[in-house]
Amino acid sequence: MFSRGSGPEIPDVREKLVQVSVSWGVFAFFGALSFLVGILVLIWPGHTLVALAVLFGLQLVVSGIFRLAAAIAVPDATGGARVLLAILGLLGLVIGLWALRHIDIALSVLALFLGIYWVIDGIIEIFAAVDHPGLPGRGWVAVSGAVGILAGVILLVWPAPSLLVLAIILGLFLLAFGLFQLAIAFGLRAASRP
């Protein structure tokens, strides 16, 4: 391979992934996007159910990719945390691609998968907050996890709500999730300043 002393420096992929995974801009973008989608869902819940299924599929795919990158890049993560992040990333990818492939399937089935995903995502976020005492925005990460668990449990306990109620629940979750991601982003930004 290449030695560090000869020729041009080749950037270390892991270092780049670490920079991206702890970048406040990534959290801010993801939070703002989730918040915006939540507002759109609440404004037009009856007309956007198909679009909602597509947007959630895309959101899960992007979230899965982000979690897989974090599993590789988080510098202080234990082996168990890396495995959980990788499993969550793969689960997000599979459920997101499934949702994009089967848009015409009843949203109650999608609600079941989303409920499972949100519960697992919430548990992992709480685990990350407990496992990393120095994590910037640690409290917000734990609260975000608790909100995700609550939203997931609601969908699992009540798997066949009316489409309008489902759209409102999903819209409210996205608003809360977006706000928490923005809070985490600003916590990371404040922590990165000298």
C-alpha positions as CSV (number, residue, x, y, z in Angstrom):
1,M,0.0,0.0,0.0
2,F,1.0,3.6,0.3
3,S,3.4,4.8,3.0
4,R,2.6,8.1,4.6
5,G,6.1,9.5,4.0
6,S,6.1,9.1,0.2
7,G,4.0,10.8,-2.4
8,P,0.8,12.7,-1.8
9,E,-1.2,12.1,1.4
10,I,-4.1,9.8,0.9
11,P,-7.0,10.8,3.2
12,D,-8.0,8.1,5.6
13,V,-11.6,7.1,4.9
14,R,-12.2,6.4,8.5
15,E,-11.1,9.9,9.5
16,K,-13.4,11.4,6.9
17,L,-16.3,9.3,8.2
18,V,-15.6,10.4,11.8
19,Q,-15.7,14.0,10.7
20,V,-19.0,13.5,8.9
21,S,-20.6,11.5,11.7
22,V,-19.8,14.2,14.3
23,S,-20.5,17.1,12.0
24,W,-23.1,19.4,13.4
25,G,-24.1,20.2,9.8
26,V,-25.2,16.7,9.1
27,F,-27.5,16.7,12.2
28,A,-28.8,20.1,11.3
29,F,-29.6,19.1,7.8
30,F,-31.3,15.9,8.8
31,G,-33.2,17.7,11.6
32,A,-34.4,20.5,9.3
33,L,-35.4,18.0,6.6
34,S,-37.4,15.9,9.1
35,F,-39.0,19.0,10.6
36,L,-40.0,20.3,7.1
37,V,-41.5,17.0,6.1
38,G,-43.4,16.9,9.4
39,I,-44.9,20.3,8.7
40,L,-45.9,19.2,5.1
41,V,-47.5,16.1,6.4
42,L,-49.6,18.0,9.0
43,I,-50.7,20.6,6.4
44,W,-51.9,18.1,3.8
45,P,-52.4,14.8,5.7
46,G,-55.2,13.5,3.4
47,H,-53.5,14.3,0.1
48,T,-50.0,13.2,0.9
49,L,-50.4,9.6,2.1
50,V,-48.6,8.1,-0.9
51,A,-46.0,10.8,-0.8
52,L,-45.7,10.1,2.9
53,A,-44.9,6.5,2.3
54,V,-42.3,7.5,-0.3
55,L,-40.8,10.1,2.0
56,F,-40.6,7.7,5.0
57,G,-39.0,5.1,2.8
58,L,-36.4,7.6,1.7
59,Q,-35.9,8.9,5.2
60,L,-35.3,5.3,6.5
61,V,-32.8,4.6,3.6
62,V,-30.9,7.8,4.4
63,S,-31.1,7.1,8.2
64,G,-29.8,3.5,7.5
65,I,-26.9,4.8,5.5
66,F,-26.1,7.4,8.2
67,R,-26.2,4.7,11.0
68,L,-24.0,2.3,9.0
69,A,-21.5,5.1,8.5
70,A,-21.6,5.9,12.2
71,A,-21.1,2.2,13.0
72,I,-17.8,2.4,11.1
73,A,-16.7,5.8,12.1
74,V,-17.6,6.5,15.7
75,P,-14.2,6.6,17.4
76,D,-15.0,5.6,21.0
77,A,-17.8,3.1,20.3
78,T,-17.6,-0.3,21.9
79,G,-18.0,-3.4,19.8
80,G,-21.6,-3.8,21.0
81,A,-22.5,-0.2,20.1
82,R,-21.0,-0.7,16.6
83,V,-23.0,-3.9,16.1
84,L,-26.2,-2.2,17.2
85,L,-25.6,0.8,14.9
86,A,-24.9,-1.6,12.0
87,I,-28.0,-3.6,12.7
88,L,-30.1,-0.5,12.9
89,G,-28.6,0.8,9.7
90,L,-29.3,-2.4,7.9
91,L,-32.8,-2.5,9.3
92,G,-33.4,1.1,8.2
93,L,-32.2,0.3,4.7
94,V,-34.3,-2.9,4.4
95,I,-37.5,-1.3,5.7
96,G,-36.9,1.9,3.7
97,L,-36.4,0.0,0.4
98,W,-39.3,-2.3,1.2
99,A,-41.6,0.8,1.7
100,L,-40.4,2.3,-1.6
101,R,-41.0,-1.0,-3.4
102,H,-44.5,-1.6,-2.0
103,I,-46.1,1.8,-1.8
104,D,-49.6,0.4,-2.6
105,I,-49.6,-1.8,0.4
106,A,-51.8,-0.7,3.3
107,L,-50.1,1.9,5.5
108,S,-51.0,-0.1,8.6
109,V,-48.3,-2.7,7.6
110,L,-45.9,0.2,7.1
111,A,-46.9,1.5,10.5
112,L,-46.0,-1.8,12.1
113,F,-42.5,-1.7,10.5
114,L,-42.1,1.9,11.4
115,G,-43.1,1.2,15.0
116,I,-40.5,-1.5,15.3
117,Y,-37.9,0.7,13.8
118,W,-38.7,3.7,16.0
119,V,-38.6,1.5,19.2
120,I,-35.2,0.0,18.2
121,D,-33.9,3.4,17.2
122,G,-35.0,5.0,20.5
123,I,-33.4,2.2,22.5
124,I,-30.1,2.6,20.6
125,E,-30.2,6.4,21.1
126,I,-30.8,6.0,24.9
127,F,-28.0,3.3,25.0
128,A,-25.7,5.8,23.2
129,A,-26.5,8.5,25.7
130,V,-25.9,6.2,28.6
131,D,-22.7,4.6,27.1
132,H,-21.0,8.0,26.2
133,P,-21.0,10.3,29.2
134,G,-19.0,13.0,27.3
135,L,-21.4,13.0,24.3
136,P,-22.4,16.6,23.4
137,G,-26.2,17.0,23.6
138,R,-26.4,13.8,25.6
139,G,-29.6,14.7,27.3
140,W,-31.3,15.6,23.9
141,V,-30.1,12.3,22.5
142,A,-31.8,10.4,25.4
143,V,-35.0,12.5,25.1
144,S,-35.0,11.9,21.3
145,G,-34.8,8.2,22.0
146,A,-37.6,8.3,24.5
147,V,-39.8,10.1,22.0
148,G,-39.0,7.6,19.3
149,I,-39.9,4.7,21.7
150,L,-43.2,6.4,22.5
151,A,-44.1,6.9,18.9
152,G,-43.1,3.3,18.0
153,V,-45.2,1.9,20.9
154,I,-48.2,3.9,19.8
155,L,-47.9,2.5,16.3
156,L,-47.4,-1.1,17.6
157,V,-50.3,-1.0,20.1
158,W,-52.6,0.6,17.6
159,P,-51.4,-0.9,14.2
160,A,-54.5,-0.1,12.1
161,P,-55.4,3.5,12.8
162,S,-57.2,5.6,10.2
163,L,-54.9,7.0,7.6
164,L,-55.5,10.5,8.7
165,V,-54.5,9.7,12.3
166,L,-51.5,7.8,11.1
167,A,-50.4,10.8,9.0
168,I,-50.8,13.1,12.0
169,I,-48.9,10.8,14.3
170,L,-46.1,10.5,11.8
171,G,-46.1,14.3,11.2
172,L,-45.8,15.0,14.9
173,F,-43.0,12.5,15.3
174,L,-41.1,14.1,12.4
175,L,-41.5,17.5,14.0
176,A,-40.2,16.3,17.4
177,F,-37.4,14.2,15.8
178,G,-36.4,17.2,13.7
179,L,-36.3,19.5,16.7
180,F,-34.2,17.0,18.7
181,Q,-31.8,16.6,15.8
182,L,-31.4,20.3,15.5
183,A,-30.8,20.6,19.3
184,I,-28.1,17.9,18.9
185,A,-26.6,19.8,16.0
186,F,-26.3,23.0,17.9
187,G,-24.9,21.1,20.9
188,L,-22.2,19.6,18.7
189,R,-21.5,23.0,17.1
190,A,-21.1,24.6,20.5
191,A,-18.8,21.8,21.7
192,S,-16.6,22.2,18.6
193,R,-15.9,25.8,19.1
194,P,-12.6,26.6,20.9
